[in-house]
Amino acid sequence: MEVKGIDLFSPLVVVVIILFYLFFGFICLQLHMKGLPSVSNITYIYVLFGILTFLGGYLFAKIIERNVFSDKSLGINTFLDYIEKHPNYTKNGVLFWVIFSIALQIVNLVLMGGIPIFSGYLKASAYNMVTILAYLLFILSINVLLVKWNRNKYFLLVALGVLVFALTGYRALIVGIILTILITVYYTQSKKREYFLILVPAIIFIGLIMGYVAAISIEWQHWQENALSLIFIRAGYTLHILDLIVNLPHHTSGLISYTVLTGFLSSMDPRLVLGQQVLHTNSSITATLFGPAILEFGYVGLGIQMLFFGIILELIHYLQKIKKGLYTVLYGLGLSYIIIWVETSPLDLMVWIYFLAAVVVVISAILSSILYNRSK
């Protein structure tokens, strides 16, 4: 489904989201909301550099598509194709994992002894290994279900999953679910445009309500702003953090990356380490899509990261357009989390594991296509 030939969820939407977020942050800082100061021009130069390298990766991927995938889907085979052909890849099997993941998170919430969205102390422990496992199982299985066996009744499971994970108080979890579902419906159910009238306002409404409720429920914070003001303040504060980081290039030299890779086992939050390095306090912070790479390796790190995102997103986008199925799920997950990372920063190991899988898919697709072309 395209609007006047425009693909609404092409990788270029990332640039649009960055510019919108930058605009919200700029308004906040210009008005000095919560006393936040304006940022330096070098910060905007870093952002521009990040956008340009992302576009460079996107254009490079276009060159690969024209020269490697000349026969469209012919000859392209990856492990996703083998999964779709496997006899155990059934509707009942996928439904089991959807229901199991929801039930697992409900049990997790019960064992917490309360509802995290209403308590800052409970929220601090809500993003545990059980939540991560339940969320990964749910977001994968529900999207597979809608791609392969789409039925209107399955949207009740979507709503139930959104409700259960919303109770953790983490907006990124809910936005991730809704965005991936939105992308799945967009590319696979062109006749169901009415869902866009539901899902798009739902993203905005749920994000506003969850952000507001979670903020006012944190016992050690005292917010008096309304939900709309919090959007501008959040964007402005995150942009302020980025401004602090651009004055500290190469400051951590791999520490953040190490924490991302090992923090899952040690329960160390990379965003907490980010707060310790930038603010010298034990506070978990976000630093936009660009911050961690700059803090780790300066311009070079940022350039490599954004070039990688541009290449991998466009190649998976191309593959999902011609292959559909699990390729659409893969693309939806990747695009959704890069959009989320525009604010929260690319510091989630589970998403980087996804990108590793995406790299394997892309390399397999390129190699199989080359071999097919040579055999003709």
C-alpha positions in Angstrom: 0.0 0.0 0.0 1.5 3.3 -1.1 0.2 6.8 -1.1 0.6 8.4 -4.6 3.6 6.2 -5.2 5.3 7.1 -1.8 6.4 4.3 0.4 5.5 5.6 3.8 7.7 3.2 5.7 10.8 3.3 3.5 14.1 3.7 5.5 13.9 7.4 4.6 11.2 7.8 7.3 14.1 7.6 9.8 15.4 11.0 8.6 11.9 12.5 8.9 11.6 11.2 12.5 15.0 12.6 13.4 14.1 16.0 12.0 10.8 16.1 13.9 12.5 15.1 17.1 15.1 17.7 16.6 12.4 20.3 16.1 10.7 19.3 19.3 14.0 19.5 21.2 14.9 22.8 19.6 11.6 24.4 20.7 12.1 23.2 24.2 15.6 24.6 24.4 14.7 27.9 22.8 12.0 28.4 25.4 14.3 27.2 28.2 11.7 24.8 29.5 12.8 23.3 32.8 15.8 25.7 32.6 17.5 23.7 29.9 20.1 25.8 28.0 20.5 26.0 24.2 22.9 23.6 22.5 26.0 24.5 20.5 26.2 24.5 16.7 28.6 21.6 16.7 25.8 19.4 18.0 23.6 20.2 15.0 26.7 19.5 12.8 27.0 16.0 14.3 23.3 15.4 13.7 23.7 16.5 10.1 26.7 14.3 9.6 24.8 11.3 11.0 21.9 12.0 8.6 24.2 12.3 5.6 26.0 9.1 6.3 22.7 7.3 6.8 21.6 8.6 3.4 25.0 7.5 2.0 24.4 4.0 3.2 20.9 4.0 1.8 22.2 5.0 -1.7 25.0 2.4 -1.5 22.3 -0.3 -0.8 20.4 0.9 -3.9 23.5 0.3 -6.0 23.8 -3.3 -4.6 20.1 -3.9 -5.4 20.5 -2.9 -9.0 23.7 -4.9 -9.6 23.1 -8.0 -7.5 19.4 -8.6 -7.3 18.8 -8.3 -11.1 16.2 -11.1 -11.2 14.2 -10.0 -8.2 13.4 -12.9 -5.9 14.8 -15.6 -8.2 17.7 -17.4 -6.6 17.4 -15.6 -3.2 17.4 -18.1 -0.4 18.1 -17.5 3.3 17.3 -19.2 6.6 14.0 -17.4 6.6 12.9 -19.3 3.6 13.8 -22.6 5.3 11.8 -21.6 8.4 8.7 -20.9 6.3 9.0 -24.3 4.6 9.5 -26.2 7.9 6.6 -28.5 8.8 6.5 -27.1 12.4 5.9 -23.6 11.1 2.1 -23.7 11.8 -0.6 -21.4 12.9 -1.2 -23.3 16.2 2.5 -23.3 16.9 2.8 -19.5 16.5 -0.5 -18.9 18.5 1.0 -20.9 21.3 4.0 -18.6 21.6 1.8 -15.5 21.5 -0.4 -16.8 24.3 2.6 -18.1 26.3 4.4 -14.8 26.1 1.4 -12.9 27.4 0.8 -15.4 30.2 4.5 -15.3 31.1 4.4 -11.5 31.5 1.2 -11.6 33.6 2.9 -14.1 36.0 5.9 -11.8 36.1 3.7 -8.8 37.0 1.9 -10.8 39.7 5.3 -11.8 41.3 6.4 -8.2 41.3 3.6 -7.5 43.8 2.2 -4.4 42.1 1.8 -2.5 38.9 5.1 -0.9 37.8 3.6 1.9 35.8 2.2 3.4 39.0 5.4 3.1 41.0 8.9 4.3 40.2 10.4 1.7 42.6 8.6 -1.2 40.9 9.4 0.2 37.4 13.1 0.2 38.2 12.9 -3.7 38.5 10.2 -4.3 35.9 12.6 -4.5 32.9 14.0 -7.8 34.1 15.0 -11.0 32.2 11.5 -12.4 32.3 10.1 -9.2 30.8 12.7 -9.2 28.0 12.1 -12.8 27.2 8.3 -12.4 27.2 8.5 -9.3 25.1 10.8 -10.9 22.5 8.5 -13.9 22.1 5.4 -11.7 21.9 6.6 -9.1 19.3 8.1 -11.8 17.1 5.2 -14.3 17.3 2.3 -11.7 17.0 3.9 -10.2 13.8 4.5 -13.6 12.3 0.8 -14.5 13.1 -0.5 -11.4 11.3 1.8 -11.8 8.3 1.0 -15.4 7.7 -2.5 -16.0 9.1 -4.1 -12.5 9.3 -7.5 -12.5 11.0 -9.3 -9.6 12.6 -9.7 -11.6 15.8 -6.0 -11.6 16.3 -6.0 -7.9 16.9 -7.6 -8.7 20.3 -4.3 -10.5 21.1 -2.5 -7.4 20.0 -4.6 -5.2 22.3 -4.1 -7.7 25.2 -0.3 -7.7 24.7 -0.2 -3.9 24.5 -2.1 -3.7 27.8 0.1 -6.3 29.6 3.4 -4.7 28.6 2.1 -1.2 29.1 1.8 -2.0 32.8 5.6 -2.1 33.0 5.7 1.6 32.4 8.2 1.5 29.6 6.9 3.3 26.5 9.5 1.9 24.2 8.0 -1.6 24.6 4.5 -0.5 23.6 5.6 1.8 20.8 7.7 -1.1 19.5 4.7 -3.4 19.4 2.4 -0.9 17.7 5.0 0.3 15.2 5.8 -3.3 14.1 2.1 -4.2 13.8 1.6 -1.0 11.8 4.4 -1.8 9.4 3.2 -5.4 9.1 -0.4 -4.3 8.2 1.0 -1.7 5.8 3.0 -4.1 3.7 0.8 -7.2 3.9 -2.8 -6.1 4.2 -3.3 -3.3 1.7 -7.1 -3.6 1.9 -7.2 -2.9 5.6 -6.4 0.8 5.6 -8.9 1.4 8.4 -6.4 0.0 10.9 -4.2 3.0 10.2 -7.0 5.2 11.5 -6.8 3.2 14.8 -3.1 2.4 15.1 -1.6 5.8 14.3 -3.7 7.7 16.9 -3.1 4.8 19.3 0.7 5.3 19.1 0.3 9.0 19.9 -2.3 8.6 22.6 -0.7 5.6 24.4 2.7 7.3 24.3 1.3 10.5 25.8 -0.6 8.7 28.5 2.1 6.2 29.5 4.8 8.9 29.5 2.7 11.2 31.7 1.5 8.4 34.1 5.0 7.0 34.4 6.5 10.4 35.0 4.1 11.5 37.8 4.2 8.1 39.4 8.0 8.2 40.1 8.1 9.1 43.7 11.4 11.0 43.6 10.3 13.3 40.8 7.8 16.1 41.0 6.3 17.0 37.6 3.7 19.7 37.2 3.7 19.8 33.3 1.0 18.4 31.2 1.4 15.3 28.9 2.1 17.4 25.8 4.7 19.6 27.5 6.5 16.4 28.6 7.1 15.5 24.9 9.0 18.7 24.3 10.9 18.5 27.6 11.9 14.9 26.9 13.2 15.8 23.5 14.9 18.9 24.8 16.6 17.1 27.7 17.8 14.3 25.4 19.2 16.9 22.9 20.9 18.6 25.9 22.6 15.3 26.8 23.8 14.9 23.2 25.2 18.5 23.5 27.2 17.4 26.5 28.4 14.3 24.7 29.8 16.1 21.6 32.3 17.7 24.0 33.4 14.2 25.1 34.2 12.3 21.9 36.2 9.1 22.4 35.6 9.5 26.2 34.5 5.9 26.9 36.5 4.2 24.1 34.4 1.0 24.1 33.0 0.9 27.6 29.4 1.5 26.5 29.7 -1.2 23.8 31.2 -3.6 26.4 28.3 -2.9 28.7 25.7 -3.5 26.0 27.3 -6.9 25.3 27.7 -8.0 28.9 25.1 -6.0 30.8 22.4 -8.6 30.1 24.3 -11.1 32.2 25.3 -8.7 35.0 22.0 -6.7 35.0 23.9 -3.6 34.2 21.9 -1.0 32.3 24.0 0.6 29.5 22.0 3.8 29.9 23.0 3.9 33.6 26.6 3.7 32.5 25.9 6.5 30.0 24.6 8.6 32.9 27.6 7.9 35.0 30.0 8.9 32.2 28.2 12.0 31.1 26.5 13.4 34.2 28.6 11.6 36.8 25.5 10.4 38.6 23.7 7.1 38.9 20.9 8.0 36.6 19.8 6.3 33.5 19.7 8.7 30.5 19.0 8.6 26.8 21.2 10.4 24.2 19.5 10.1 20.8 20.5 7.8 18.0 23.9 9.5 17.8 25.1 10.0 21.4 26.7 6.6 22.3 28.6 6.3 19.1 30.0 9.8 19.5 30.9 9.2 23.1 32.7 5.9 22.2 34.5 6.7 18.9 33.7 10.3 17.8 32.9 11.1 14.2 34.3 7.8 12.9 32.0 5.7 15.2 29.0 7.8 14.3 29.7 7.5 10.6 30.2 3.7 10.7 27.0 3.3 12.7 24.8 5.4 10.5 26.3 4.0 7.3 25.5 0.5 8.6 21.9 1.4 9.5 21.3 2.9 6.0 22.7 -0.1 4.2 21.1 -2.8 6.2 17.7 -1.1 6.5 17.4 -0.5 2.8 18.5 -4.0 1.8 16.1 -5.7 4.2 13.4 -3.2 2.9 14.1 -4.3 -0.6 14.0 -8.0 0.3 10.7 -7.8 2.1 9.1 -6.1 -0.8 9.9 -9.0 -3.1 9.8 -11.9 -0.6 7.2 -10.8 1.9 6.5 -13.1 4.9 9.2 -13.3 7.5 11.2 -10.7 5.6 8.5 -8.2 6.4 8.6 -9.1 10.1 12.4 -8.6 10.0 12.2 -5.2 8.4 9.4 -4.1 10.7 11.4 -4.9 13.8 14.5 -3.1 12.5 12.8 0.0 11.3 10.6 0.3 14.5 13.6 0.1 16.8 15.7 2.5 14.9 12.8 5.0 15.1 12.6 4.3 18.9 16.4 4.7 19.2 16.1 8.2 17.8 15.3 9.1 21.4 16.4 6.1 23.5 19.8 5.4 21.9 21.0 2.1 20.4 21.9 0.4 23.6 19.6 -2.7 23.6 21.5 -6.0 23.1 18.3 -7.9 22.0 17.9 -5.5 19.1 21.6 -5.7 18.1 21.1 -9.5 18.0 18.3 -8.8 15.6 20.6 -6.7 13.4 23.1 -9.6 13.5 20.4 -11.8 12.1 19.6 -9.2 9.5 23.2 -9.1 8.4 23.2 -12.9 8.0 20.0 -12.7 5.9 21.5 -10.0 3.7 24.8 -11.8 3.1 22.9 -15.0 2.4 20.6 -13.3 -0.1 23.5 -11.6 -1.9 25.6 -14.8 -2.1 22.6 -17.0 -3.3 21.6 -14.3 -5.9 25.2 -14.2 -7.2 25.4 -18.0 -7.5 22.0 -18.1 -9.2 23.1 -15.4 -11.8 26.3 -17.3 -12.5 24.5 -20.6 -13.1 22.2 -19.2 -15.7 
